[in-house]
Amino acid sequence: MPHSHSPAPRGRVRLARGASPWLLPTVATAAVSLAKARRSGRWASVAVPATALAAGMLWFFRDPEREIADGRVISPADGVVQSVMPWKDGRTRVAIFMSPLNVHVNRAPLTGTVTSVEHIPGGYVPAFNKESENNERVVWHFDTDAGDIEMVQIAGAVARRIVPYVPRGCKVEQGDRIGLIRFGSRVDVYLPAGIEAGVEVGQTTTAGVTRLDRD
């Protein structure tokens, strides 16, 4: 579906909204321990792991700018396609597994209006496990030119918080940031009947860039 986006500033990376509860304590601890380590060598044993943890958090919660690709349905998540499964109602579910090394910010797969954002409590088994179907999740529905599009953010063993960025009734452009899953997790997109999946199991996806459907 044609859409327009202003060019993304190259090289620009910001931090994800919703990361501060994890980032602030680790960065503060690293800063304090580094300052004290300069005066006392005993603090070095704290400063080294604290600084490494803070650097890891900054990497985990990076939110790079993207040049949004063309296509009817684009990937909402960075990760690896875990399954492409026909559904009984004619839709096709594309499940994307996100590891802790992936960007955790999710993007709108199509331009449309958010008609539903439903939080469903559940467990926290690893997102690559079949039992993750019962994990905590947020179910999104978008009213688009291709019809109703369902997207599900699923929490994993480490990711215990899903942070939606936009409310029901909000209009979004394809590729807009719509939410965050902290650490590794899974995102499912249900392609409407008549739209064929254009990705395969094991394929790497980039949010806002990889097209999920084919002509």
N, C-alpha and C positions, 0 to 999 in steps of 0.2 A: 504494500500500500504506500503510495507516495507520501512523503512527509518532509518537513524542512527543519533543520537544526542549524544554529549558528556554529561555525567551526570551533572545535574544542581547543583550548590553548595547549600547545604541545609541551610535554614535560611537566605539566602541572599536576600535583598530587595533593589532595587534602585529606583530612581525617574524617572518618565516618561519623555522622550524627548518631548519638546513642552509645558512643564508645567511652565517654568520660568516666562512668562508674568503675571501669577497669583501668583506664589510662592514668587518671589523676593520682591514685594511691601509689601505683608502681613508679611513675615518673618522680613523684615527691620523695619517695623512699630512696630512689637512686640519687637524686640531687643532694639530699641530706647526707647520705652515706659517703658520697664522693667528697663533699666539703669536709667531713670529719676525718676522712682517710688522709687528707693532706696534713692534718695535725697529728694523727695517731695511726700507726701502721696496723693496729688491731682492727680498725674499721675496714681495711682492705678486703678482708674475708666476707664482709657484708656488701661492700661497694661493687665488687666484681659481679656476683650473681644478680644483684639488684639492677645494675646497669644493663646486663644482658637481658633480663626479663623486660625492662622498660623498652629496650630496642626491639624485642620481639613483639611487644604489644603495639608499638608504632607501626611495625610491618603488618601485623595481623589486621589492623584497623585502617589501613590505607584505603583511599577512595579516589582512584585516578580518573581524570577526565577521559571520555571516550568519544570518538567520532562515530555516531550512530549509523549503522548500515541500513541498506534498503532491504525490504522483504516483508511479506505479510505478517509473519510471526518471527520475532527474534528472541534469542536466549535471554532469560531474566537473570541468569547466574553464570559465574565463572565456575568451571568444574569439568567433570567427565560424565558423559552420558552413561547412566547405569542400566537403563532399560528403555525399550520402545515397545509399548504394549497396546494392542487393540483392546478397546473397552466394549462392553456389551451394548452400549447405546450408540455405537458407531464412531465414537471419538477415539483418539489415540493419545495415550499418556506417554510423555517424554519425561523421564526421571533423571535429574542431574545431581550427582554427588559432589559436594563441596568439601575439600579437605581444609585443615587449618591453615594451609599455605595459600589458599585462594583468597581473592577479594570477597568480602562477606556482604557487600551492598548489592541488593537485588534491584532490577529495573523492570519497567513496564514492558511486556512483550508486544503490545499493540497500543495504538492511540485509541482512547475511549473514555468512558465514565466508570468510575469505581461504583459498582452497585451493591457490593457487600464486602465487609472485612470481618470475618468471624474467628475469634480466638477459641480453640478447643484444647482444654487441658489434657495431659496424657503423660506417658513415660519418657524416658531418656536413653533408650538403647541406641547403640551405634546406628547412624543413618543408613549404612550399607546393609543392615540386617533387615530381613523380611518383617520382623516384629516392629520395625520403626513405623509401620502403618498406624500404630496406636500411640505414637509419640505426641508430645505437645506440638500443635501446629496452628498456623493462621491460614484460613481459606479465603482467597480473593476471588471475586467475580467482576469482570469488566464487560460493559456493553460496548461492542465495537462494530465496525463495518462487516466483520466476518462472523458476527453473532456473539453469543455469550462465550467468553473465554474464562476458564477456571485455572487458577494458579494456586499451589499450596506450598507454603514455607514450612518445613519440618525440622524441629529441633533434634540435635544429635546427643551423643553421650556427654560431650563437653558444652555444646551450645545449649544453654538453659534459658535463653531469653530471646524472643523475637520482637523486634521493634518496628512496627509499621510507621511510615512517614506521612502517609496521606489518609484522610478519612473517607467514609462512604459519601458519595455525591460529588467527589472531586474529579475534575477532568484531568487526564494525564496524556502527555505525548509519548509516543513510542520511544523507549529508551530512558524515560525519566526515572530518577531514583525513587523507589517506593517503600523500601524497608531494609532492615538489617537483621541478619542472623549471626549471633556471636559464635565464632569458631566454626568447626566443621559441621556440616548439616546437609540437607537435601532440599531441592526445589523441583516440584512437579508442574508441568504444563499440560493441559488437556487440549489437543488440537481438535477443532470441530469436525464433525463428519464431512467428508469430501475434501479435507485438506490432508495431503500425504506428508508424512515425516520426511525431512531431508537430511537427517543425521542418523548415525549408526552407533551401536553400543561400543564404548571405548573411545569415542571421538571427544576431543577436548573442545569445550565451548568458552566463549568470552561474552559476558553480559553486554548487551547493546550492539554486539558485532556479529555474532554467529547466527545465521538464519536457521530456524528449526524446520521450516516447511520447504517444499519444492513446487515448482510450477507444474 
